[in-house]
Amino acid sequence: MAASRPSTADKRRAFRKLHESGCFVIPNPWNVGSARYLQGLGFKAIASTSSGHAHSLGYPDGAQSLDAVLAHYRELADATDIPLNADFEDGFGKTPDEVAANVTQCIATGVSGLSIEDSPQGGPPRLYDFDTALARVKTARAAIDKAGGDVVFTARSEGFIRGAPDIDETIRRIKAFVAAGADCIYTPGIKTREHIEATVKAAAPKAVNFLNSGAFGFTVSDLAGMGVRRISVGGSLARVAMHAFIKTATEIAKDGKFDGFADLISNAELNKFFDEDRKHLS
């Protein structure tokens, strides 16, 4: 008889505990199959990827509707036994009230954590001004507290990927977001040891998430030594899959070659994994 599955409350407690000490990797699946496989590999938590999911459905990053994104979170949370962090983009709201209402809906999907960016979706890359960004963080924090407070809240400062790579302004925002109640800080796009360590210092004692695409040469041990608590990969795993698909399909279309199918995992192997996985979840 299968063991009972963890409740949403169980997963939220586990996720919060992961942020208290040590360093863990939180990989980013883009659908149920990739989420379950990552769980099967032993990862302790997963995070959604807005770009990975959008691209898999034929949208550019940031172009999906709130309803579609919420349905995706619910599907991932229901399909897995480990905590899920939601890449909730800019909260899908222009005003603090809209952000609060949307955060409340996000929490209801069963996620264990969520992040809010300080940059609006759509249009040219830019940041919200400091006061607006801080107000949005405070609003999200209040909505989480109203819902029970057990969801881990990550505040993101996007300057290094939104055309404003200013470490002093990033640190200013980090300190303000921590004071406003963020449980974790995420500054995608920073690359150097100096900037990583400055981010960790500014966020202390709160956890820092580092986006590691693998291009920076940092291992888990390296980042743990710098004080990073959480390591995500964003849309990189999804792009690995898309890259292999595009490369192989292009070779077939242009050269009539099927070399990209060499050394593939077999259909039987995947069937075996997912058959055993479904039995565990039933």
BAFI-3210 file (N, C-alpha, C; in Angstrom, 3 decimals, decimal comma, padded with zeros to 6 digits):
// residues 282
n [1|2|3|4|5|6|7|8|9|10|11|12|13|14|15|16|17|18|19|20|21|22|23|24|25|26|27|28|29|30|31|32|33|34|35|36|37|38|39|40|41|42|43|44|45|46|47|48|49|50|51|52|53|54|55|56|57|58|59|60|61|62|63|64|65|66|67|68|69|70|71|72|73|74|75|76|77|78|79|80|81|82|83|84|85|86|87|88|89|90|91|92|93|94|95|96|97|98|99|100|101|102|103|104|105|106|107|108|109|110|111|112|113|114|115|116|117|118|119|120|121|122|123|124|125|126|127|128|129|130|131|132|133|134|135|136|137|138|139|140|141|142|143|144|145|146|147|148|149|150|151|152|153|154|155|156|157|158|159|160|161|162|163|164|165|166|167|168|169|170|171|172|173|174|175|176|177|178|179|180|181|182|183|184|185|186|187|188|189|190|191|192|193|194|195|196|197|198|199|200|201|202|203|204|205|206|207|208|209|210|211|212|213|214|215|216|217|218|219|220|221|222|223|224|225|226|227|228|229|230|231|232|233|234|235|236|237|238|239|240|241|242|243|244|245|246|247|248|249|250|251|252|253|254|255|256|257|258|259|260|261|262|263|264|265|266|267|268|269|270|271|272|273|274|275|276|277|278|279|280|281|282]
n.u [000,850|000,617|002,401|000,963|000,556|002,436|000,943|-000,135|000,548|002,568|004,517|005,075|006,174|008,479|009,791|010,326|012,093|014,276|015,423|016,682|019,279|022,462|022,825|020,947|019,878|017,440|015,885|014,365|011,533|009,396|007,053|004,736|005,962|008,767|008,961|008,300|010,371|012,597|011,976|012,231|014,957|015,848|015,876|015,082|013,225|011,378|011,157|009,026|009,381|008,996|009,751|010,456|008,014|006,332|007,608|007,329|004,695|004,484|004,668|006,224|008,399|006,690|004,286|002,048|-001,274|-002,681|-004,500|-003,708|-001,132|-001,593|-003,051|-001,051|000,744|-000,892|-001,194|001,474|001,982|000,061|000,966|003,329|005,386|007,085|008,181|007,035|008,173|006,844|007,473|006,419|006,500|005,830|003,794|001,543|000,044|-000,758|-001,205|-000,784|-003,020|-003,991|-001,799|-001,862|-004,323|-003,772|-001,543|-002,788|-004,448|-002,439|-001,255|-003,347|-003,139|-001,532|001,199|004,482|006,114|006,711|007,740|008,284|008,862|010,762|010,274|008,313|006,275|006,481|006,970|009,823|012,910|012,991|013,042|010,683|010,224|011,967|010,277|007,806|008,435|009,106|006,672|005,161|006,400|005,843|003,070|002,724|003,865|002,036|-000,269|000,479|000,849|-001,765|-002,948|-001,946|000,792|002,692|003,855|006,858|008,392|009,907|011,715|012,543|015,177|015,671|017,595|020,062|019,332|017,562|018,441|019,594|022,181|023,264|025,047|025,029|022,453|021,015|021,732|020,711|017,973|017,725|018,212|016,042|013,909|014,275|013,870|011,203|010,052|010,734|011,509|013,496|016,016|016,537|018,573|018,753|021,175|023,505|027,021|029,641|031,983|032,402|030,030|028,118|028,808|028,444|025,703|024,753|025,689|024,224|021,626|021,570|020,106|018,695|017,883|019,604|018,947|020,632|020,946|022,045|023,381|025,334|027,273|028,986|030,865|030,695|030,360|028,080|029,296|031,091|029,303|027,920|029,985|030,185|028,027|025,528|022,229|020,268|020,002|019,033|018,070|016,637|015,288|017,050|017,263|014,968|015,675|017,824|016,489|014,907|016,910|018,225|016,128|015,632|018,109|018,341|015,992|016,462|018,699|017,518|015,663|017,309|019,587|018,829|019,607|019,770|021,266|021,038|019,498|021,059|022,162|019,969|017,790|015,761|012,412|011,333|012,766|011,872|009,140|009,240|010,233|008,167|005,946|006,534|006,719|004,111|002,759|003,819|002,710|000,043]
n.v [-001,191|002,178|004,892|007,667|010,796|013,846|016,730|020,010|021,804|020,340|020,324|023,030|023,565|021,993|023,315|025,833|025,085|024,224|026,622|027,510|026,713|025,615|024,686|024,364|022,889|024,027|022,929|023,723|022,629|022,314|021,138|018,487|015,961|016,534|017,618|015,470|013,747|015,124|015,128|012,379|012,119|012,937|015,584|018,152|020,140|022,038|024,537|026,598|027,641|030,512|031,142|028,620|027,176|028,864|028,871|026,186|026,061|027,711|030,465|033,697|034,488|035,724|036,279|034,802|034,256|035,180|033,236|030,932|030,539|030,147|027,763|026,072|026,088|024,833|022,325|021,348|021,392|019,588|017,266|016,479|015,563|017,160|020,446|023,306|026,170|029,178|030,937|033,866|036,004|039,417|039,524|039,857|042,175|045,652|047,466|047,776|046,608|044,839|043,126|042,013|040,613|038,755|037,369|036,109|034,344|032,805|031,536|029,841|027,777|025,834|026,115|026,254|028,363|031,665|034,095|037,582|040,011|043,073|044,388|045,335|043,246|042,951|045,460|047,743|046,736|047,466|048,789|048,923|052,043|052,812|053,273|052,306|049,641|048,737|049,090|047,154|044,820|044,962|044,743|042,159|040,677|041,229|040,029|037,335|036,943|037,344|035,104|033,152|032,973|030,954|030,462|030,706|033,703|035,207|037,970|039,643|041,331|042,801|044,153|043,457|041,927|043,470|045,730|047,520|047,271|047,803|047,516|048,851|050,020|047,675|046,457|048,357|047,954|045,265|045,382|046,948|045,308|043,071|044,250|044,760|042,335|040,099|036,656|035,492|036,415|037,278|037,874|037,807|037,387|038,489|037,804|037,627|036,672|038,716|040,257|038,349|037,722|040,235|040,510|038,444|039,376|041,765|040,811|039,304|038,316|036,722|034,246|033,723|033,353|032,035|032,363|029,957|029,252|027,609|028,632|030,224|028,876|028,138|025,787|023,832|023,619|025,782|027,984|027,593|028,097|030,825|031,674|031,402|030,233|028,978|027,528|028,057|027,205|028,495|028,910|027,152|024,269|023,654|024,907|023,340|021,002|022,059|023,012|020,639|019,436|021,345|021,358|018,681|018,363|020,287|019,238|017,006|018,243|019,847|018,338|015,731|013,876|011,756|011,788|012,920|011,277|009,408|007,505|008,065|008,160|005,340|004,515|002,488|002,741|005,235|004,667|002,759|004,273|006,249|004,631|003,350|005,642|006,688|004,711|005,095|007,584|007,050]
n.w [000,000|-000,879|000,641|002,435|000,794|001,108|002,613|001,492|003,514|004,768|002,760|002,561|005,083|004,882|002,809|003,887|005,890|004,404|003,715|005,952|006,614|005,223|001,721|-001,210|-004,332|-006,537|-009,072|-012,294|-013,637|-016,581|-017,152|-016,185|-016,558|-016,601|-014,064|-012,366|-013,000|-012,048|-009,335|-008,930|-009,171|-006,767|-005,897|-003,550|-003,773|-006,228|-008,836|-010,764|-014,212|-015,951|-018,576|-019,682|-019,561|-021,041|-023,602|-024,284|-024,943|-027,065|-026,676|-026,145|-023,396|-020,583|-021,802|-021,222|-019,896|-016,689|-015,714|-017,122|-016,152|-013,400|-013,520|-014,430|-012,232|-010,334|-011,479|-011,428|-008,648|-007,698|-008,877|-007,726|-004,871|-003,540|-002,440|-004,314|-005,890|-007,119|-010,031|-010,201|-011,831|-012,460|-010,679|-012,113|-012,006|-012,201|-010,195|-006,588|-005,279|-007,215|-007,389|-004,799|-004,842|-006,851|-005,844|-003,720|-005,134|-006,309|-004,100|-003,418|-005,254|-004,244|-004,074|-002,545|-002,276|-003,614|-006,058|-006,644|-009,087|-009,606|-011,931|-014,725|-016,865|-020,416|-022,998|-023,240|-021,592|-018,161|-014,799|-012,077|-010,401|-007,333|-005,022|-005,906|-006,466|-003,893|-002,574|-003,834|-002,990|-000,251|-000,377|-001,453|000,612|002,684|001,666|001,671|004,421|005,289|004,263|005,860|006,051|005,638|003,185|001,406|000,679|-002,013|-002,992|-005,903|-007,599|-010,591|-012,057|-013,353|-015,519|-016,814|-018,081|-016,272|-014,791|-012,011|-009,213|-006,764|-006,622|-006,747|-004,311|-002,557|-003,012|-002,249|000,556|001,350|000,573|002,184|004,698|004,369|004,578|002,978|002,523|001,116|-001,226|-004,624|-007,292|-010,359|-012,953|-011,887|-011,806|-010,857|-008,267|-006,428|-006,630|-005,966|-003,298|-002,174|-002,457|-000,819|001,658|001,883|002,057|004,352|007,484|005,708|003,189|000,049|-003,370|-006,130|-009,599|-011,670|-014,614|-015,393|-016,951|-015,569|-014,160|-011,499|-008,890|-006,843|-004,347|-004,465|-004,494|-002,128|-000,382|-000,692|000,634|-000,494|-000,380|-001,895|-005,126|-008,363|-011,781|-013,674|-016,919|-018,117|-018,195|-019,641|-022,017|-022,767|-023,547|-025,658|-027,327|-028,147|-029,527|-031,595|-032,921|-033,805|-035,340|-037,296|-038,590|-039,758|-041,483|-043,155|-043,899|-044,108|-042,246|-039,349|-037,081|-034,585|-033,042|-031,862|-029,083|-027,449|-024,578|-023,987|-025,105|-023,553|-021,156|-020,203|-019,996|-017,947|-015,774|-015,423|-015,032|-012,602|-011,078|-011,128|-009,746|-007,239|-006,647|-006,528]
ca.u [000,000|001,436|002,364|000,175|001,329|002,511|-000,040|000,417|001,189|003,821|005,494|005,479|007,098|009,747|010,442|010,848|013,238|015,398|016,017|017,236|020,720|022,982|022,650|020,265|019,563|016,019|015,824|013,145|010,827|008,464|005,807|004,627|006,957|010,087|008,880|008,358|011,702|013,485|011,672|012,809|016,413|016,151|015,864|014,208|012,218|011,450|010,602|008,550|010,126|008,046|010,197|010,378|006,627|005,812|008,166|006,787|003,343|004,540|004,588|007,437|008,369|005,924|003,088|000,927|-002,280|-002,679|-005,231|-002,892|-000,012|-002,126|-003,383|000,236|001,220|-001,756|-000,860|002,772|001,860|-000,716|001,652|004,590|005,378|008,092|007,741|007,110|008,233|006,253|008,041|005,166|006,807|005,642|002,545|000,449|-000,779|-000,154|-001,363|-000,608|-004,232|-004,012|-000,762|-002,361|-005,357|-003,158|-000,741|-003,742|-004,810|-001,259|-001,141|-004,422|-002,812|-000,781|002,645|005,136|006,800|006,485|008,623|007,757|009,922|010,625|010,262|007,055|006,312|006,130|007,627|011,282|013,398|013,120|012,636|009,795|010,983|012,236|009,110|006,783|008,908|009,009|005,251|004,689|006,915|005,049|001,735|002,810|004,092|000,784|-001,192|000,945|000,546|-003,217|-003,287|-001,373|002,205|003,618|004,477|008,138|008,307|011,162|011,671|013,544|015,612|015,959|018,394|021,139|018,795|016,567|019,060|020,051|023,113|023,884|025,109|024,656|020,996|020,546|021,904|019,709|016,674|017,788|018,056|014,668|013,004|014,428|013,192|009,763|009,538|011,104|012,186|014,601|016,352|016,958|019,043|019,244|022,078|024,813|027,896|030,959|032,073|032,246|028,617|027,382|029,072|027,811|024,274|024,559|025,889|023,117|020,386|021,691|020,282|017,783|018,486|019,800|018,871|021,516|020,618|023,276|023,189|026,484|028,265|029,832|031,903|030,528|029,721|027,269|030,231|031,578|028,254|027,687|031,079|029,924|026,866|024,272|021,404|019,412|020,517|018,070|018,654|015,759|014,824|018,171|016,948|014,002|016,390|018,595|015,580|014,539|018,109|018,419|015,026|015,853|019,309|018,059|014,978|017,100|019,535|016,621|015,077|018,288|020,608|018,302|020,332|019,082|022,323|020,653|018,800|022,040|022,329|018,794|017,125|014,773|011,009|011,123|013,306|010,957|007,922|009,513|010,304|006,883|005,037|006,851|006,432|002,652|002,372|004,194|001,811|-001,357]
ca.v [000,000|003,386|005,802|008,872|011,871|015,027|017,779|021,323|022,342|019,588|020,784|024,396|023,485|021,460|024,344|026,857|024,521|024,203|027,954|027,891|026,440|024,845|025,161|023,334|023,210|023,975|022,954|024,304|021,877|023,119|020,381|017,452|014,914|016,978|017,801|014,158|013,160|015,809|014,565|011,046|012,235|013,219|016,996|018,383|021,129|022,476|025,865|026,759|028,569|031,199|031,033|027,237|026,794|029,667|028,405|024,857|026,266|028,595|031,876|034,291|034,625|036,850|036,528|033,961|034,875|034,801|031,982|029,834|030,345|029,555|026,365|025,376|025,879|023,845|021,028|020,917|021,150|018,367|016,110|016,199|015,458|018,075|021,844|024,024|027,633|029,757|032,117|034,593|037,158|040,697|039,450|040,020|043,307|046,977|048,189|046,924|045,829|043,733|042,187|041,316|039,661|037,689|036,565|035,269|033,261|031,959|030,722|028,847|026,672|024,822|026,348|026,419|029,644|032,444|035,245|038,769|040,794|044,531|044,854|044,971|042,418|043,647|046,741|047,724|046,349|048,542|048,477|049,852|052,940|052,215|053,321|051,406|048,269|048,427|048,975|045,871|043,800|045,042|044,240|040,704|040,166|041,329|039,024|036,040|036,896|037,214|033,729|032,232|033,283|029,830|030,442|031,412|034,843|035,641|039,252|039,656|042,596|042,343|045,134|042,909|041,346|044,402|046,940|048,423|046,461|048,683|046,729|049,698|050,093|046,324|046,275|049,229|047,282|044,058|045,746|047,407|044,168|042,270|044,983|044,707|041,008|039,011|035,508|035,118|037,440|036,699|038,919|037,122|038,127|038,746|036,749|037,571|036,351|039,968|040,631|037,319|037,896|041,495|040,227|037,636|040,261|042,727|040,108|038,605|036,857|036,020|033,394|034,259|032,428|032,392|031,760|029,384|028,619|026,756|029,365|031,023|028,014|027,909|024,552|023,978|023,876|027,163|028,925|027,412|028,792|032,260|031,967|031,210|029,205|028,298|027,653|027,675|027,217|029,228|028,170|026,473|022,871|023,663|025,260|022,157|020,140|022,732|023,081|019,326|019,267|022,215|020,904|017,423|018,596|021,055|018,310|016,190|019,086|020,408|017,391|014,379|013,015|011,464|011,525|013,406|010,240|008,490|007,454|008,566|007,316|004,558|004,590|001,524|003,306|006,272|003,998|002,118|005,308|006,891|003,619|003,220|006,934|006,803|003,785|005,773|008,704|006,613]
ca.w [000,000|-000,985|001,789|002,181|000,205|001,973|002,386|001,134|004,719|004,948|001,767|002,911|006,224|004,380|001,995|004,788|006,591|003,470|003,648|007,255|006,687|004,108|000,345|-001,993|-005,721|-006,848|-010,532|-012,848|-014,678|-017,363|-017,272|-015,158|-016,770|-016,132|-012,613|-011,708|-013,164|-011,103|-008,019|-008,895|-009,018|-005,368|-005,523|-002,398|-004,155|-007,616|-009,101|-012,134|-015,069|-016,831|-019,967|-020,121|-019,788|-022,151|-024,871|-024,599|-025,468|-028,225|-026,292|-025,585|-021,937|-020,088|-022,611|-020,825|-019,047|-015,279|-015,536|-017,642|-015,240|-012,172|-013,819|-014,512|-010,861|-009,684|-012,065|-010,899|-007,207|-007,511|-009,456|-007,042|-003,413|-003,007|-002,543|-005,585|-005,860|-008,320|-010,690|-010,400|-012,675|-011,757|-009,937|-013,078|-011,621|-012,326|-008,932|-005,411|-005,013|-008,170|-006,966|-003,612|-005,250|-007,642|-004,922|-002,996|-006,049|-006,486|-002,892|-003,440|-006,161|-003,514|-004,108|-001,248|-002,314|-004,833|-006,209|-007,315|-009,713|-009,533|-013,306|-015,376|-018,062|-021,647|-023,239|-023,134|-020,265|-017,180|-013,435|-011,380|-009,529|-006,026|-004,133|-006,439|-006,262|-002,469|-002,244|-004,353|-002,078|000,982|-000,689|-001,559|001,969|003,433|001,143|002,175|005,850|005,433|003,906|006,836|006,215|005,545|001,868|001,375|-000,241|-002,622|-003,695|-006,961|-008,176|-011,945|-012,784|-014,174|-016,756|-017,357|-018,588|-015,211|-014,001|-011,020|-007,980|-005,621|-006,600|-006,409|-002,865|-001,924|-003,090|-001,424|001,963|001,552|000,435|003,411|005,774|004,092|004,900|002,072|003,144|000,241|-002,216|-005,892|-008,191|-011,561|-013,830|-011,305|-012,309|-010,243|-006,842|-005,683|-006,594|-005,211|-001,872|-001,764|-002,361|000,394|002,812|001,947|002,390|005,637|007,562|004,818|002,161|-001,299|-004,505|-007,244|-010,885|-012,207|-015,917|-015,651|-017,738|-014,688|-013,615|-010,067|-008,456|-005,630|-003,235|-004,596|-004,117|-000,689|000,299|-000,752|001,467|-001,216|000,258|-002,882|-006,486|-009,400|-013,124|-014,571|-018,091|-018,786|-018,490|-020,743|-023,246|-023,158|-024,300|-026,906|-028,171|-028,751|-030,486|-032,758|-033,632|-034,484|-036,377|-038,370|-039,352|-040,583|-042,524|-044,088|-044,342|-044,231|-041,307|-038,102|-036,109|-033,269|-032,281|-031,280|-027,623|-026,749|-023,606|-024,724|-024,732|-022,472|-019,912|-019,731|-019,552|-016,655|-014,736|-015,157|-014,491|-011,179|-010,447|-010,967|-008,675|-005,985|-006,397|-006,403]
c.u [000,892|001,293|001,544|001,080|001,366|001,453|000,658|001,139|002,522|004,897|005,972|006,423|008,466|010,513|011,053|012,106|014,474|016,135|016,735|018,737|021,144|022,716|021,990|019,999|018,067|015,870|014,435|012,545|009,857|007,150|005,813|005,694|008,332|010,091|009,009|009,725|012,697|013,234|012,305|014,315|016,818|016,212|014,793|013,094|012,413|010,868|010,124|009,491|009,147|008,455|010,049|008,961|006,057|006,304|007,591|005,389|003,302|004,378|005,977|007,291|007,581|004,617|001,879|-000,035|-002,132|-003,356|-004,416|-001,750|-000,475|-002,480|-002,118|000,784|000,415|-001,426|000,460|002,678|001,112|000,050|002,888|004,432|006,394|007,622|007,958|007,167|007,713|007,033|006,855|005,382|006,584|004,344|001,317|-000,482|-000,046|-000,201|-001,118|-001,836|-004,346|-002,976|-001,247|-003,386|-004,756|-002,263|-001,643|-004,186|-003,645|-001,095|-002,150|-004,128|-002,038|000,718|003,187|005,898|006,440|007,437|007,913|008,933|009,683|010,694|008,955|007,273|005,899|006,834|009,136|011,723|013,548|012,725|011,515|010,671|011,020|010,989|008,011|007,172|008,754|007,554|004,698|005,181|006,100|003,649|001,723|003,007|002,798|-000,215|-000,813|000,614|-000,948|-003,667|-002,704|000,121|003,179|004,282|005,762|008,086|009,690|010,943|012,836|013,882|016,265|016,940|019,408|020,633|017,757|017,174|019,521|021,009|023,933|023,893|024,716|023,137|020,391|020,634|020,921|018,342|016,655|017,513|016,625|013,679|013,083|013,688|011,676|009,189|009,847|011,819|013,443|014,785|016,935|017,317|019,612|020,152|023,401|025,712|029,190|030,882|031,839|030,767|027,776|027,567|028,464|026,303|023,957|024,685|024,707|021,822|020,404|020,758|019,372|018,551|018,614|019,706|019,807|021,080|021,903|022,981|024,311|027,587|029,269|030,948|031,781|029,812|028,829|028,167|030,771|030,547|027,901|028,753|030,928|028,706|025,527|023,505|020,640|019,960|019,446|018,748|017,755|015,266|015,890|017,879|015,950|014,697|017,297|017,728|015,220|015,720|018,334|017,355|015,286|017,033|019,017|017,049|015,564|017,976|018,682|016,109|016,091|019,222|020,075|018,983|019,568|020,079|021,946|019,930|019,755|022,072|021,149|018,380|015,990|013,362|010,723|011,620|012,374|009,641|008,097|009,531|008,922|005,829|005,264|006,506|004,942|002,161|002,690|003,194|000,374|-001,734]
c.v [001,251|004,249|007,042|009,986|013,072|016,052|019,052|021,933|021,648|020,124|022,197|024,417|022,996|022,519|025,423|026,348|024,478|025,540|028,353|027,682|025,651|025,489|024,045|023,841|023,025|024,070|023,353|023,436|022,782|022,382|019,267|016,381|015,317|017,183|016,470|013,519|013,817|015,324|013,191|011,048|012,616|014,684|017,232|019,385|021,464|023,882|025,918|027,681|029,207|031,028|029,607|026,804|027,564|029,136|027,048|024,950|027,264|030,064|032,401|034,404|035,877|037,103|035,692|034,708|034,408|033,453|030,785|029,512|029,699|028,084|025,516|025,100|024,779|022,443|020,495|020,569|019,853|017,122|015,676|016,206|016,379|019,513|022,436|025,518|028,171|030,976|032,981|035,914|038,475|040,716|039,656|041,178|044,619|047,745|047,239|046,066|044,632|042,682|041,373|040,255|038,483|036,796|035,617|034,088|032,283|031,010|029,571|027,669|025,559|024,979|026,512|027,725|030,372|033,622|036,351|039,601|042,296|045,162|044,440|044,081|043,264|044,983|046,622|047,345|047,558|048,017|049,411|050,806|052,360|052,166|052,374|049,951|047,852|048,258|047,632|044,721|043,787|044,477|042,722|040,062|040,161|040,274|037,630|035,894|036,688|035,787|032,705|032,353|032,150|029,692|031,267|032,487|035,269|036,953|039,304|041,079|042,281|043,212|044,542|042,180|042,258|045,755|047,936|047,682|047,290|047,960|047,562|049,819|048,727|046,091|047,147|048,551|046,020|044,393|046,192|046,242|043,260|042,938|044,919|043,302|039,890|037,905|035,124|036,229|036,770|037,842|038,276|038,018|038,504|037,550|036,584|037,211|037,604|040,345|039,620|037,529|039,191|041,307|039,450|038,505|041,210|042,068|039,484|039,196|036,067|035,253|034,136|033,120|032,934|031,640|031,270|028,651|027,654|027,469|030,108|030,194|027,722|026,586|024,840|024,307|025,303|028,151|028,810|028,146|030,291|032,659|031,848|030,049|028,374|028,566|027,174|027,749|027,925|028,362|027,321|025,013|022,775|023,996|024,126|021,238|020,764|022,794|021,752|019,059|020,072|021,718|019,638|017,603|019,354|020,163|017,423|017,010|019,507|019,364|015,977|013,386|012,900|011,184|011,959|012,384|009,248|008,632|008,048|007,610|006,598|004,815|003,669|002,068|004,373|005,657|003,386|003,152|005,843|005,905|003,459|004,497|007,077|005,871|004,400|006,863|008,282|006,228]
c.w [000,000|000,256|001,426|001,671|001,147|001,609|001,922|002,328|004,988|004,009|002,083|004,101|005,762|003,597|002,873|005,500|005,694|003,432|004,936|007,351|005,457|002,765|-000,459|-003,406|-005,934|-008,362|-011,028|-013,956|-015,423|-017,621|-016,237|-015,319|-016,262|-014,622|-011,882|-011,859|-012,206|-009,682|-007,872|-008,745|-007,602|-004,986|-004,461|-002,686|-005,621|-007,728|-010,539|-012,901|-016,036|-018,286|-020,485|-020,438|-020,973|-023,493|-025,266|-025,198|-026,628|-027,917|-025,955|-024,072|-021,550|-020,804|-022,201|-019,905|-017,602|-015,089|-016,007|-016,692|-013,929|-012,380|-013,881|-013,110|-010,170|-010,185|-011,496|-009,414|-006,936|-007,923|-008,678|-005,527|-002,755|-003,201|-003,931|-005,315|-007,185|-008,781|-011,109|-011,131|-011,901|-010,946|-010,804|-012,716|-011,754|-011,012|-007,759|-005,102|-005,955|-007,798|-005,773|-003,987|-006,003|-006,797|-004,130|-003,858|-006,243|-005,291|-002,918|-004,372|-005,457|-003,567|-002,691|-001,145|-003,588|-004,852|-006,973|-007,823|-009,537|-010,918|-013,959|-016,585|-019,272|-021,773|-023,122|-021,727|-019,351|-015,808|-013,001|-010,561|-008,120|-005,151|-004,595|-006,205|-004,801|-002,051|-002,705|-003,483|-000,783|000,782|-000,775|-000,198|002,781|002,969|001,626|003,648|006,086|005,153|004,874|007,024|006,007|004,180|001,899|000,291|-000,706|-003,358|-004,675|-007,375|-009,515|-012,723|-013,743|-015,416|-017,404|-017,712|-017,550|-014,273|-013,014|-009,675|-006,766|-005,499|-006,248|-004,912|-002,089|-001,891|-002,229|000,034|002,267|001,487|001,658|004,560|005,620|004,266|003,935|002,849|002,385|-000,786|-003,451|-006,825|-009,452|-012,392|-013,210|-011,604|-011,528|-008,768|-005,995|-005,546|-005,814|-003,715|-001,344|-001,592|-001,096|001,643|002,979|002,413|003,774|006,692|006,633|003,735|000,842|-002,307|-005,596|-008,495|-011,535|-013,513|-016,246|-016,390|-016,864|-014,059|-012,138|-009,812|-007,252|-004,446|-003,268|-004,065|-002,644|000,110|000,284|000,075|000,768|-000,585|-000,769|-004,279|-007,457|-010,764|-014,134|-015,720|-018,754|-019,111|-019,646|-022,060|-023,710|-024,021|-025,644|-027,867|-028,887|-029,813|-031,764|-033,586|-034,436|-035,604|-037,559|-039,233|-040,265|-041,766|-043,575|-044,696|-044,539|-043,318|-039,993|-036,971|-034,696|-032,421|-031,623|-029,763|-026,852|-025,640|-024,327|-024,232|-023,544|-021,130|-019,332|-019,257|-018,168|-015,535|-014,409|-014,664|-012,991|-010,424|-010,188|-009,867|-007,317|-005,623|-006,161|-004,978]
res [m|a|a|s|r|p|s|t|a|d|k|r|r|a|f|r|k|l|h|e|s|g|c|f|v|i|p|n|p|w|n|v|g|s|a|r|y|l|q|g|l|g|f|k|a|i|a|s|t|s|s|g|h|a|h|s|l|g|y|p|d|g|a|q|s|l|d|a|v|l|a|h|y|r|e|l|a|d|a|t|d|i|p|l|n|a|d|f|e|d|g|f|g|k|t|p|d|e|v|a|a|n|v|t|q|c|i|a|t|g|v|s|g|l|s|i|e|d|s|p|q|g|g|p|p|r|l|y|d|f|d|t|a|l|a|r|v|k|t|a|r|a|a|i|d|k|a|g|g|d|v|v|f|t|a|r|s|e|g|f|i|r|g|a|p|d|i|d|e|t|i|r|r|i|k|a|f|v|a|a|g|a|d|c|i|y|t|p|g|i|k|t|r|e|h|i|e|a|t|v|k|a|a|a|p|k|a|v|n|f|l|n|s|g|a|f|g|f|t|v|s|d|l|a|g|m|g|v|r|r|i|s|v|g|g|s|l|a|r|v|a|m|h|a|f|i|k|t|a|t|e|i|a|k|d|g|k|f|d|g|f|a|d|l|i|s|n|a|e|l|n|k|f|f|d|e|d|r|k|h|l|s]
***
